[in-house]
Amino acid sequence: MRTPRHEILVDARGLEPPEPMEKVMQTLALLRPGQTIRMLLHREPFPLYAILEERGYRHDTHMEADGSYVILITQAGPATGNATE
């Protein structure tokens, strides 16, 4: 499990569009290799997924018991370890 210092929290719950998108796009510029953005939202951000993919990021989304969403965003790339083909 990652330690908190490897995560950047973006709590966008309750913000109206386009603020959540603006916040996460600004935070992507701060993301270093090995770090994760943990984005908290009150709705699922479907438009964000294509933008992340286009820019070389992957995401993992899950719904919390209260109906909010947690989106973990990382840089796409090779899996950990050195894979040689």
C-alpha positions as CSV (number, residue, x, y, z in Angstrom):
1,M,0.0,0.0,0.0
2,R,1.3,3.5,-0.8
3,T,2.1,5.9,1.9
4,P,0.4,9.3,1.9
5,R,3.5,11.1,0.7
6,H,3.2,9.2,-2.6
7,E,-0.3,10.6,-3.1
8,I,-1.6,14.0,-3.9
9,L,-5.1,14.6,-2.7
10,V,-7.6,16.5,-4.8
11,D,-10.8,16.9,-2.9
12,A,-13.3,18.2,-5.5
13,R,-16.5,17.0,-3.8
14,G,-19.2,19.6,-4.0
15,L,-17.4,21.7,-6.7
16,E,-19.3,22.4,-9.9
17,P,-17.9,21.9,-13.4
18,P,-15.4,22.9,-14.6
19,E,-13.7,23.3,-11.2
20,P,-12.9,19.6,-10.6
21,M,-11.5,19.2,-14.1
22,E,-9.4,22.4,-13.7
23,K,-8.1,21.2,-10.3
24,V,-7.0,17.8,-11.5
25,M,-5.4,19.2,-14.7
26,Q,-3.3,21.6,-12.6
27,T,-2.4,18.7,-10.3
28,L,-1.3,16.5,-13.2
29,A,1.5,19.0,-13.8
30,L,2.8,18.3,-10.3
31,L,2.7,14.5,-10.5
32,R,6.1,12.8,-10.3
33,P,6.9,9.2,-11.3
34,G,5.6,6.8,-8.6
35,Q,3.1,9.3,-7.3
36,T,-0.7,8.9,-7.4
37,I,-3.4,11.5,-7.5
38,R,-6.4,10.6,-5.2
39,M,-9.3,12.6,-6.5
40,L,-12.5,12.7,-4.5
41,L,-15.7,13.6,-6.3
42,H,-19.5,13.5,-5.7
43,R,-20.1,12.2,-9.3
44,E,-18.3,10.1,-11.8
45,P,-16.1,12.2,-14.1
46,F,-16.7,10.4,-17.4
47,P,-15.2,13.3,-19.6
48,L,-11.9,13.1,-17.6
49,Y,-11.2,9.4,-18.6
50,A,-10.5,10.1,-22.3
51,I,-8.4,13.2,-21.4
52,L,-6.3,11.1,-19.0
53,E,-5.8,8.4,-21.6
54,E,-4.8,10.9,-24.3
55,R,-2.2,12.4,-22.0
56,G,-0.6,9.1,-20.9
57,Y,-2.3,8.5,-17.5
58,R,-4.4,5.6,-16.2
59,H,-7.1,5.7,-13.7
60,D,-8.9,3.4,-11.3
61,T,-12.3,4.5,-10.1
62,H,-14.5,3.1,-7.4
63,M,-17.7,4.3,-5.6
64,E,-17.7,4.7,-1.9
65,A,-20.6,3.6,0.3
66,D,-21.9,7.2,0.4
67,G,-22.2,7.4,-3.4
68,S,-19.1,9.6,-3.8
69,Y,-16.2,8.5,-6.1
70,V,-12.5,7.9,-5.6
71,I,-10.4,8.2,-8.7
72,L,-6.7,7.1,-8.5
73,I,-4.6,8.6,-11.3
74,T,-1.1,7.4,-12.2
75,Q,1.2,7.8,-15.1
76,A,0.7,5.1,-17.6
77,G,3.9,3.2,-18.5
78,P,5.7,0.0,-17.9
79,A,4.8,-2.1,-14.9
80,T,7.2,-2.0,-12.0
81,G,10.3,-3.9,-12.6
82,N,12.4,-4.2,-15.7
83,A,10.5,-6.1,-18.4
84,T,12.6,-6.9,-21.5
85,E,11.1,-8.1,-24.8
